[in-house]
Amino acid sequence: MGTKIRASGADVSFKGVFETTEGTSPTTGYFSLPFNTHGLGEERPLESDDPILGQGREAQDPSYGDVTVNGSIKMPFDLRNSGFWLKGLLGAPVTTGTGTYTHTFNSTLSVLPSLSLEIGHPQLSSPKFYSHAGTKLGDCEIGLSRSGGVQATINAIARKEVQASSTLDASPTALAFRKFMRGNGSVTVGGSSFEIMSGTLKFSNGLEAYAPITPDGAISGVDEGDFTASGQLVVRFGTNNTIESAIDAETPLAFSFGWTIPSTSYSLTFNLPRVFLPKKKKEVSGPRGVDISYDWQCARDATEGFLLEAVLINDVASY
């Protein structure tokens, strides 16, 4: 128990575990999760009903609206903890290897696993912990650039929020943290190395809250929708015709985005085998280089059997 009377982000604990029964928070088996920002939580807005006449001009009592438990979490996509998030986004991987393990995730799973996540303020003199059961992970966005660590922003929907004065698991597992750095990244287009200025990778599980009428106003579950992937590439216009030739032929290209840990065999790679790009004009806005921004879309590839694949190679035996 702490001694503070005001909370600060530096003191926060964040833990997660995959549920055995959807919507029921386990009391053991949690992982301590590094993060940058946390916005998952419960809200219930005030709403104005149709005015009841004959009560005068002054405002009447509002009503409480529907309970929602959702929000975004931004975290480093690091060597080991990224596997936890990929499992939530894509399902359990196929794992091979001994000592060095290759975890292969893809977008073909029809029902995603559910999680319990807990955000806590243990240094308060009266500690407060908020658990979110029945959580499913929806949208994920990863930025592509030259500097900094690889980060992901994930949007989540949970069934409910429960406040407690003690944590669900006082001894979570903490995986050793090591960043993937954006400067150690690579991009391939059409199977060959390709230079980009910047970009984004986005994919979504198309989640929908199942919200029947209930006494407490909470939702009863989260359903998966269409899986989609899209993003942006900013390319310096020049003599490389890979993208222009594919656009002119109206044919897709295979993309991959990856990062490595120097002096190791560890890596994280996203593969998208069927990517379509739009025709874009070549605008000149000044004396510097001419950059073109392509907003691309991805589709399922019948030969590969998936729309998106993530391959994580590290020293974690299983997820």
Backbone hydrogen bonds, N-H to C=O, Kabsch-Sander energy under -0.5 kcal/mol:
donor,donor_aa,acceptor,acceptor_aa,energy
2,G,122,P,-1.1
2,G,124,L,-1.1
3,T,123,Q,-0.5
4,K,123,Q,-2.4
11,D,8,S,-1.3
12,V,9,G,-1.4
13,S,120,G,-2.0
15,K,118,E,-2.4
16,G,31,F,-1.9
17,V,116,S,-1.8
19,E,114,S,-2.4
22,E,20,T,-0.5
24,T,21,T,-2.4
25,S,23,G,-0.5
31,F,16,G,-2.8
32,S,173,T,-2.9
33,L,14,F,-2.8
33,L,31,F,-0.5
36,N,74,K,-3.7
37,T,74,K,-1.6
39,G,72,S,-2.2
41,G,70,N,-1.6
43,E,68,T,-2.8
47,E,63,S,-3.4
49,D,47,E,-0.6
53,L,51,P,-0.7
55,Q,52,I,-0.7
63,S,47,E,-3.3
65,G,45,P,-3.3
67,V,217,G,-1.2
68,T,43,E,-2.5
70,N,41,G,-1.4
71,G,156,A,-1.5
73,I,154,I,-2.8
74,K,37,T,-2.2
75,M,152,A,-2.6
77,F,150,V,-2.4
78,D,76,P,-1.4
79,L,178,R,-2.8
82,S,78,D,-0.9
83,G,80,R,-1.2
84,F,81,N,-0.9
85,W,81,N,-1.2
86,L,82,S,-2.6
87,K,83,G,-1.9
88,G,84,F,-1.6
89,L,85,W,-2.0
90,L,86,L,-2.8
91,G,87,K,-2.2
94,V,104,T,-2.2
95,T,93,P,-0.6
96,T,102,T,-2.0
98,T,100,T,-0.5
100,T,98,T,-1.8
101,Y,99,G,-0.5
101,Y,314,N,-3.2
102,T,96,T,-2.8
103,H,101,Y,-0.6
103,H,312,L,-3.2
104,T,94,V,-2.5
104,T,102,T,-0.6
105,F,103,H,-0.6
105,F,310,A,-3.1
107,S,308,L,-1.7
109,L,106,N,-0.6
115,L,135,T,-2.5
116,S,17,V,-2.6
117,L,132,H,-1.8
118,E,15,K,-2.7
119,I,130,Y,-2.4
120,G,13,S,-2.8
121,H,128,K,-2.8
124,L,121,H,-1.2
125,S,4,K,-3.3
128,K,121,H,-0.9
129,F,164,A,-2.6
130,Y,119,I,-3.0
131,S,129,F,-0.5
131,S,162,V,-2.6
132,H,117,L,-3.0
133,A,131,S,-0.5
133,A,160,K,-1.0
135,T,115,L,-2.8
136,K,157,I,-2.6
137,L,88,G,-0.6
138,G,155,N,-3.3
140,C,203,F,-2.7
141,E,153,T,-1.8
142,I,201,L,-2.7
143,G,151,Q,-0.8
144,L,199,G,-3.1
145,S,143,G,-0.5
150,V,180,F,-3.1
152,A,75,M,-2.8
153,T,141,E,-2.2
154,I,73,I,-2.9
154,I,152,A,-0.5
155,N,139,D,-2.3
156,A,71,G,-2.8
157,I,136,K,-2.2
158,A,69,V,-3.2
159,R,133,A,-2.1
160,K,133,A,-1.1
162,V,131,S,-2.3
164,A,129,F,-2.5
173,T,30,Y,-2.8
175,L,173,T,-0.6
181,M,179,K,-0.5
182,R,148,G,-2.8
183,G,148,G,-0.5
184,N,181,M,-1.8
185,G,182,R,-1.6
186,S,258,G,-2.4
188,T,256,S,-2.2
189,V,192,S,-2.6
190,G,254,A,-2.9
191,G,254,A,-0.6
192,S,189,V,-1.3
194,F,187,V,-2.7
197,M,234,V,-3.5
198,S,234,V,-1.0
199,G,144,L,-1.9
200,T,232,Q,-2.0
201,L,142,I,-2.4
202,K,230,S,-3.0
203,F,140,C,-2.3
204,S,228,T,-2.6
205,N,138,G,-0.9
208,E,223,D,-2.4
210,Y,221,G,-2.9
211,A,209,A,-0.9
217,G,214,T,-0.9
219,I,159,R,-0.6
220,S,210,Y,-2.9
221,G,210,Y,-0.9
223,D,208,E,-3.1
225,G,205,N,-2.4
228,T,204,S,-1.9
228,T,226,D,-0.5
230,S,202,K,-2.6
231,G,296,W,-1.7
232,Q,200,T,-1.6
233,L,294,Y,-2.3
234,V,198,S,-2.7
235,V,233,L,-0.6
235,V,292,I,-3.0
237,F,235,V,-0.6
237,F,290,V,-3.2
241,N,239,T,-0.5
245,S,241,N,-2.9
246,A,242,T,-1.5
247,I,243,I,-2.4
248,D,244,E,-2.6
249,A,245,S,-1.8
250,E,247,I,-1.0
251,T,246,A,-2.5
253,L,275,V,-2.5
255,F,272,L,-3.2
256,S,188,T,-1.8
257,F,270,F,-2.2
258,G,186,S,-2.4
259,W,268,L,-2.4
260,T,184,N,-1.4
261,I,266,Y,-1.9
264,T,261,I,-1.4
267,S,313,I,-1.4
268,L,259,W,-2.3
269,T,311,V,-2.1
270,F,257,F,-3.2
271,N,269,T,-0.5
271,N,309,E,-3.3
272,L,255,F,-2.9
275,V,253,L,-2.6
276,F,297,Q,-3.3
283,E,281,K,-1.0
285,S,283,E,-0.5
291,D,289,G,-0.7
292,I,235,V,-3.1
294,Y,233,L,-3.3
294,Y,292,I,-0.6
295,D,293,S,-0.5
296,W,231,G,-1.2
296,W,294,Y,-0.9
297,Q,276,F,-2.2
298,C,229,A,-2.1
299,A,274,R,-2.4
301,D,306,F,-2.1
302,A,300,R,-0.6
305,G,301,D,-2.5
306,F,301,D,-0.8
309,E,271,N,-2.2
310,A,105,F,-2.4
311,V,269,T,-3.0
312,L,103,H,-2.7
312,L,310,A,-0.5
313,I,267,S,-3.0
313,I,311,V,-0.5
314,N,101,Y,-2.0
314,N,312,L,-0.6
317,A,315,D,-0.5
